[in-house]
């Protein structure tokens, strides 16, 4: 396991509902929202909107972002993201 300065894993978990925003195409139409793997979506998540990806949660101020910015931790490192339906509803 490779870890970031923020303590989160840099490698995506195995599974079909994860993406690496700097490498993979945005899952527009496939998901409603994503969260950094290992982060509670209530703390920070991104919701797909017609204008881009809206980041919000109890740990961060709301703001619009491009897909390439999704998954950035406070240390400025891009992390893999997961469909929040998988996090909140395992088996979805």
CNS distance restraints for C-alpha pairs under 8 A (distance, minus, plus):
assign (resid   1 and name CA) (resid   9 and name CA) 6.57 0.50 0.50
assign (resid   1 and name CA) (resid  10 and name CA) 7.63 0.50 0.50
assign (resid   1 and name CA) (resid  11 and name CA) 7.13 0.50 0.50
assign (resid   2 and name CA) (resid   9 and name CA) 5.77 0.50 0.50
assign (resid   2 and name CA) (resid  10 and name CA) 5.56 0.50 0.50
assign (resid   2 and name CA) (resid  11 and name CA) 6.72 0.50 0.50
assign (resid   3 and name CA) (resid   7 and name CA) 5.74 0.50 0.50
assign (resid   3 and name CA) (resid   8 and name CA) 5.49 0.50 0.50
assign (resid   3 and name CA) (resid   9 and name CA) 4.49 0.50 0.50
assign (resid   3 and name CA) (resid  10 and name CA) 5.50 0.50 0.50
assign (resid   4 and name CA) (resid   8 and name CA) 5.48 0.50 0.50
assign (resid   4 and name CA) (resid   9 and name CA) 6.28 0.50 0.50
assign (resid   4 and name CA) (resid  10 and name CA) 6.21 0.50 0.50
assign (resid   4 and name CA) (resid  77 and name CA) 7.44 0.50 0.50
assign (resid   5 and name CA) (resid  75 and name CA) 6.77 0.50 0.50
assign (resid   6 and name CA) (resid  73 and name CA) 7.21 0.50 0.50
assign (resid   6 and name CA) (resid  74 and name CA) 7.27 0.50 0.50
assign (resid   6 and name CA) (resid  75 and name CA) 6.23 0.50 0.50
assign (resid   8 and name CA) (resid  37 and name CA) 8.00 0.50 0.50
assign (resid   8 and name CA) (resid  38 and name CA) 6.81 0.50 0.50
assign (resid   9 and name CA) (resid  37 and name CA) 7.79 0.50 0.50
assign (resid   9 and name CA) (resid  38 and name CA) 7.69 0.50 0.50
assign (resid   9 and name CA) (resid  79 and name CA) 7.65 0.50 0.50
assign (resid  10 and name CA) (resid  79 and name CA) 5.70 0.50 0.50
assign (resid  10 and name CA) (resid  80 and name CA) 6.89 0.50 0.50
assign (resid  11 and name CA) (resid  79 and name CA) 7.61 0.50 0.50
assign (resid  11 and name CA) (resid  80 and name CA) 6.74 0.50 0.50
assign (resid  12 and name CA) (resid  18 and name CA) 6.71 0.50 0.50
assign (resid  12 and name CA) (resid  19 and name CA) 7.49 0.50 0.50
assign (resid  12 and name CA) (resid  20 and name CA) 7.56 0.50 0.50
assign (resid  12 and name CA) (resid  37 and name CA) 7.16 0.50 0.50
assign (resid  12 and name CA) (resid  79 and name CA) 7.89 0.50 0.50
assign (resid  12 and name CA) (resid  80 and name CA) 5.24 0.50 0.50
assign (resid  12 and name CA) (resid  81 and name CA) 7.51 0.50 0.50
assign (resid  13 and name CA) (resid  18 and name CA) 7.38 0.50 0.50
assign (resid  13 and name CA) (resid  37 and name CA) 7.73 0.50 0.50
assign (resid  14 and name CA) (resid  18 and name CA) 7.97 0.50 0.50
assign (resid  17 and name CA) (resid  82 and name CA) 5.80 0.50 0.50
assign (resid  17 and name CA) (resid  83 and name CA) 5.69 0.50 0.50
assign (resid  17 and name CA) (resid  86 and name CA) 7.48 0.50 0.50
assign (resid  18 and name CA) (resid  80 and name CA) 6.67 0.50 0.50
assign (resid  18 and name CA) (resid  81 and name CA) 5.52 0.50 0.50
assign (resid  18 and name CA) (resid  82 and name CA) 4.37 0.50 0.50
assign (resid  18 and name CA) (resid  83 and name CA) 6.52 0.50 0.50
assign (resid  19 and name CA) (resid  23 and name CA) 8.00 0.50 0.50
assign (resid  19 and name CA) (resid  24 and name CA) 6.00 0.50 0.50
assign (resid  19 and name CA) (resid  80 and name CA) 5.57 0.50 0.50
assign (resid  19 and name CA) (resid  81 and name CA) 5.37 0.50 0.50
assign (resid  19 and name CA) (resid  82 and name CA) 6.48 0.50 0.50
assign (resid  20 and name CA) (resid  24 and name CA) 5.40 0.50 0.50
assign (resid  20 and name CA) (resid  71 and name CA) 7.97 0.50 0.50
assign (resid  20 and name CA) (resid  78 and name CA) 7.76 0.50 0.50
assign (resid  20 and name CA) (resid  79 and name CA) 6.67 0.50 0.50
assign (resid  20 and name CA) (resid  80 and name CA) 4.52 0.50 0.50
assign (resid  20 and name CA) (resid  81 and name CA) 6.36 0.50 0.50
assign (resid  21 and name CA) (resid  25 and name CA) 6.97 0.50 0.50
assign (resid  21 and name CA) (resid  26 and name CA) 6.94 0.50 0.50
assign (resid  21 and name CA) (resid  67 and name CA) 6.13 0.50 0.50
assign (resid  21 and name CA) (resid  68 and name CA) 5.17 0.50 0.50
assign (resid  21 and name CA) (resid  69 and name CA) 7.31 0.50 0.50
assign (resid  21 and name CA) (resid  70 and name CA) 6.29 0.50 0.50
assign (resid  21 and name CA) (resid  71 and name CA) 6.88 0.50 0.50
assign (resid  21 and name CA) (resid  78 and name CA) 7.37 0.50 0.50
assign (resid  21 and name CA) (resid  79 and name CA) 7.77 0.50 0.50
assign (resid  21 and name CA) (resid  80 and name CA) 6.91 0.50 0.50
assign (resid  21 and name CA) (resid  81 and name CA) 7.57 0.50 0.50
assign (resid  22 and name CA) (resid  68 and name CA) 5.31 0.50 0.50
assign (resid  22 and name CA) (resid  78 and name CA) 7.21 0.50 0.50
assign (resid  26 and name CA) (resid  67 and name CA) 6.19 0.50 0.50
assign (resid  27 and name CA) (resid  31 and name CA) 6.29 0.50 0.50
assign (resid  28 and name CA) (resid  48 and name CA) 6.93 0.50 0.50
assign (resid  31 and name CA) (resid  48 and name CA) 7.49 0.50 0.50
assign (resid  31 and name CA) (resid  83 and name CA) 6.29 0.50 0.50
assign (resid  32 and name CA) (resid  47 and name CA) 5.86 0.50 0.50
assign (resid  32 and name CA) (resid  48 and name CA) 5.59 0.50 0.50
assign (resid  32 and name CA) (resid  83 and name CA) 7.80 0.50 0.50
assign (resid  32 and name CA) (resid  84 and name CA) 7.92 0.50 0.50
assign (resid  33 and name CA) (resid  45 and name CA) 6.78 0.50 0.50
assign (resid  33 and name CA) (resid  46 and name CA) 5.39 0.50 0.50
assign (resid  33 and name CA) (resid  47 and name CA) 4.19 0.50 0.50
assign (resid  33 and name CA) (resid  48 and name CA) 5.82 0.50 0.50
assign (resid  33 and name CA) (resid  83 and name CA) 6.13 0.50 0.50
assign (resid  33 and name CA) (resid  84 and name CA) 5.78 0.50 0.50
assign (resid  33 and name CA) (resid  85 and name CA) 7.84 0.50 0.50
assign (resid  34 and name CA) (resid  41 and name CA) 7.76 0.50 0.50
assign (resid  34 and name CA) (resid  45 and name CA) 5.72 0.50 0.50
assign (resid  34 and name CA) (resid  46 and name CA) 5.38 0.50 0.50
assign (resid  34 and name CA) (resid  47 and name CA) 6.66 0.50 0.50
assign (resid  34 and name CA) (resid  81 and name CA) 5.96 0.50 0.50
assign (resid  34 and name CA) (resid  82 and name CA) 5.27 0.50 0.50
assign (resid  34 and name CA) (resid  83 and name CA) 4.54 0.50 0.50
assign (resid  34 and name CA) (resid  84 and name CA) 5.03 0.50 0.50
assign (resid  35 and name CA) (resid  39 and name CA) 6.63 0.50 0.50
assign (resid  35 and name CA) (resid  40 and name CA) 7.43 0.50 0.50
assign (resid  35 and name CA) (resid  41 and name CA) 5.51 0.50 0.50
assign (resid  35 and name CA) (resid  44 and name CA) 6.58 0.50 0.50
assign (resid  35 and name CA) (resid  45 and name CA) 4.50 0.50 0.50
assign (resid  35 and name CA) (resid  46 and name CA) 6.34 0.50 0.50
assign (resid  35 and name CA) (resid  71 and name CA) 7.10 0.50 0.50
assign (resid  35 and name CA) (resid  81 and name CA) 5.22 0.50 0.50
assign (resid  35 and name CA) (resid  82 and name CA) 5.52 0.50 0.50
assign (resid  35 and name CA) (resid  83 and name CA) 6.70 0.50 0.50
assign (resid  35 and name CA) (resid  84 and name CA) 6.10 0.50 0.50
assign (resid  36 and name CA) (resid  41 and name CA) 7.86 0.50 0.50
assign (resid  36 and name CA) (resid  44 and name CA) 7.87 0.50 0.50
assign (resid  36 and name CA) (resid  45 and name CA) 7.26 0.50 0.50
assign (resid  36 and name CA) (resid  71 and name CA) 5.42 0.50 0.50
assign (resid  36 and name CA) (resid  79 and name CA) 6.24 0.50 0.50
assign (resid  36 and name CA) (resid  80 and name CA) 5.95 0.50 0.50
assign (resid  36 and name CA) (resid  81 and name CA) 4.27 0.50 0.50
assign (resid  36 and name CA) (resid  82 and name CA) 6.30 0.50 0.50
assign (resid  37 and name CA) (resid  79 and name CA) 7.37 0.50 0.50
assign (resid  37 and name CA) (resid  80 and name CA) 6.00 0.50 0.50
assign (resid  37 and name CA) (resid  81 and name CA) 5.17 0.50 0.50
assign (resid  37 and name CA) (resid  82 and name CA) 5.76 0.50 0.50
assign (resid  39 and name CA) (resid  43 and name CA) 7.17 0.50 0.50
assign (resid  39 and name CA) (resid  44 and name CA) 7.19 0.50 0.50
assign (resid  40 and name CA) (resid  44 and name CA) 6.81 0.50 0.50
assign (resid  41 and name CA) (resid  45 and name CA) 5.09 0.50 0.50
assign (resid  41 and name CA) (resid  57 and name CA) 7.25 0.50 0.50
assign (resid  41 and name CA) (resid  84 and name CA) 6.80 0.50 0.50
assign (resid  41 and name CA) (resid  87 and name CA) 7.88 0.50 0.50
assign (resid  42 and name CA) (resid  57 and name CA) 5.43 0.50 0.50
assign (resid  42 and name CA) (resid  58 and name CA) 6.34 0.50 0.50
assign (resid  43 and name CA) (resid  56 and name CA) 7.89 0.50 0.50
assign (resid  43 and name CA) (resid  57 and name CA) 4.71 0.50 0.50
assign (resid  43 and name CA) (resid  58 and name CA) 4.79 0.50 0.50
assign (resid  43 and name CA) (resid  59 and name CA) 4.91 0.50 0.50
assign (resid  43 and name CA) (resid  60 and name CA) 7.36 0.50 0.50
assign (resid  44 and name CA) (resid  55 and name CA) 6.98 0.50 0.50
assign (resid  44 and name CA) (resid  56 and name CA) 5.62 0.50 0.50
assign (resid  44 and name CA) (resid  57 and name CA) 4.35 0.50 0.50
assign (resid  44 and name CA) (resid  58 and name CA) 6.68 0.50 0.50
assign (resid  44 and name CA) (resid  59 and name CA) 6.09 0.50 0.50
assign (resid  44 and name CA) (resid  60 and name CA) 6.46 0.50 0.50
assign (resid  45 and name CA) (resid  55 and name CA) 5.68 0.50 0.50
assign (resid  45 and name CA) (resid  56 and name CA) 5.73 0.50 0.50
assign (resid  45 and name CA) (resid  57 and name CA) 6.18 0.50 0.50
assign (resid  46 and name CA) (resid  53 and name CA) 5.68 0.50 0.50
assign (resid  46 and name CA) (resid  54 and name CA) 5.19 0.50 0.50
assign (resid  46 and name CA) (resid  55 and name CA) 4.27 0.50 0.50
assign (resid  46 and name CA) (resid  56 and name CA) 6.36 0.50 0.50
assign (resid  46 and name CA) (resid  70 and name CA) 7.00 0.50 0.50
assign (resid  47 and name CA) (resid  53 and name CA) 5.44 0.50 0.50
assign (resid  47 and name CA) (resid  54 and name CA) 5.08 0.50 0.50
assign (resid  47 and name CA) (resid  55 and name CA) 6.50 0.50 0.50
assign (resid  48 and name CA) (resid  52 and name CA) 6.14 0.50 0.50
assign (resid  48 and name CA) (resid  53 and name CA) 4.75 0.50 0.50
assign (resid  48 and name CA) (resid  54 and name CA) 6.51 0.50 0.50
assign (resid  49 and name CA) (resid  53 and name CA) 5.86 0.50 0.50
assign (resid  49 and name CA) (resid  54 and name CA) 6.87 0.50 0.50
assign (resid  51 and name CA) (resid  64 and name CA) 7.83 0.50 0.50
assign (resid  52 and name CA) (resid  64 and name CA) 6.34 0.50 0.50
assign (resid  52 and name CA) (resid  65 and name CA) 6.17 0.50 0.50
assign (resid  52 and name CA) (resid  66 and name CA) 5.91 0.50 0.50
assign (resid  52 and name CA) (resid  67 and name CA) 7.34 0.50 0.50
assign (resid  53 and name CA) (resid  64 and name CA) 5.56 0.50 0.50
assign (resid  53 and name CA) (resid  65 and name CA) 5.15 0.50 0.50
assign (resid  53 and name CA) (resid  66 and name CA) 6.09 0.50 0.50
assign (resid  53 and name CA) (resid  67 and name CA) 6.56 0.50 0.50
assign (resid  53 and name CA) (resid  70 and name CA) 7.45 0.50 0.50
assign (resid  54 and name CA) (resid  62 and name CA) 6.82 0.50 0.50
assign (resid  54 and name CA) (resid  63 and name CA) 5.66 0.50 0.50
assign (resid  54 and name CA) (resid  64 and name CA) 4.42 0.50 0.50
assign (resid  54 and name CA) (resid  65 and name CA) 6.17 0.50 0.50
assign (resid  55 and name CA) (resid  60 and name CA) 7.84 0.50 0.50
assign (resid  55 and name CA) (resid  61 and name CA) 7.69 0.50 0.50
assign (resid  55 and name CA) (resid  62 and name CA) 5.35 0.50 0.50
assign (resid  55 and name CA) (resid  63 and name CA) 5.41 0.50 0.50
assign (resid  55 and name CA) (resid  64 and name CA) 6.13 0.50 0.50
assign (resid  55 and name CA) (resid  65 and name CA) 6.95 0.50 0.50
assign (resid  55 and name CA) (resid  70 and name CA) 7.91 0.50 0.50
assign (resid  56 and name CA) (resid  60 and name CA) 5.93 0.50 0.50
assign (resid  56 and name CA) (resid  61 and name CA) 6.03 0.50 0.50
assign (resid  56 and name CA) (resid  62 and name CA) 4.40 0.50 0.50
assign (resid  56 and name CA) (resid  63 and name CA) 6.89 0.50 0.50
assign (resid  57 and name CA) (resid  61 and name CA) 7.24 0.50 0.50
assign (resid  57 and name CA) (resid  62 and name CA) 7.29 0.50 0.50
assign (resid  65 and name CA) (resid  69 and name CA) 6.01 0.50 0.50
assign (resid  65 and name CA) (resid  70 and name CA) 6.81 0.50 0.50
assign (resid  66 and name CA) (resid  70 and name CA) 6.79 0.50 0.50
assign (resid  69 and name CA) (resid  78 and name CA) 7.53 0.50 0.50
assign (resid  70 and name CA) (resid  78 and name CA) 7.56 0.50 0.50
assign (resid  70 and name CA) (resid  81 and name CA) 7.98 0.50 0.50
assign (resid  71 and name CA) (resid  77 and name CA) 7.92 0.50 0.50
assign (resid  71 and name CA) (resid  78 and name CA) 5.30 0.50 0.50
assign (resid  71 and name CA) (resid  79 and name CA) 4.95 0.50 0.50
assign (resid  71 and name CA) (resid  80 and name CA) 6.31 0.50 0.50
assign (resid  71 and name CA) (resid  81 and name CA) 6.01 0.50 0.50
assign (resid  72 and name CA) (resid  76 and name CA) 5.54 0.50 0.50
assign (resid  72 and name CA) (resid  77 and name CA) 5.26 0.50 0.50
assign (resid  72 and name CA) (resid  78 and name CA) 4.42 0.50 0.50
assign (resid  72 and name CA) (resid  79 and name CA) 6.08 0.50 0.50
assign (resid  73 and name CA) (resid  77 and name CA) 5.56 0.50 0.50
assign (resid  73 and name CA) (resid  78 and name CA) 6.58 0.50 0.50
assign (resid  73 and name CA) (resid  79 and name CA) 7.11 0.50 0.50
assign (resid  82 and name CA) (resid  86 and name CA) 7.29 0.50 0.50
assign (resid  82 and name CA) (resid  87 and name CA) 7.56 0.50 0.50
assign (resid  83 and name CA) (resid  87 and name CA) 6.91 0.50 0.50
assign (resid  84 and name CA) (resid  88 and name CA) 5.94 0.50 0.50
assign (resid  84 and name CA) (resid  89 and name CA) 7.90 0.50 0.50
assign (resid  85 and name CA) (resid  89 and name CA) 5.22 0.50 0.50
assign (resid  85 and name CA) (resid  90 and name CA) 7.21 0.50 0.50
assign (resid  85 and name CA) (resid  92 and name CA) 6.27 0.50 0.50
assign (resid  86 and name CA) (resid  90 and name CA) 4.77 0.50 0.50
assign (resid  86 and name CA) (resid  91 and name CA) 6.47 0.50 0.50
assign (resid  86 and name CA) (resid  92 and name CA) 5.63 0.50 0.50
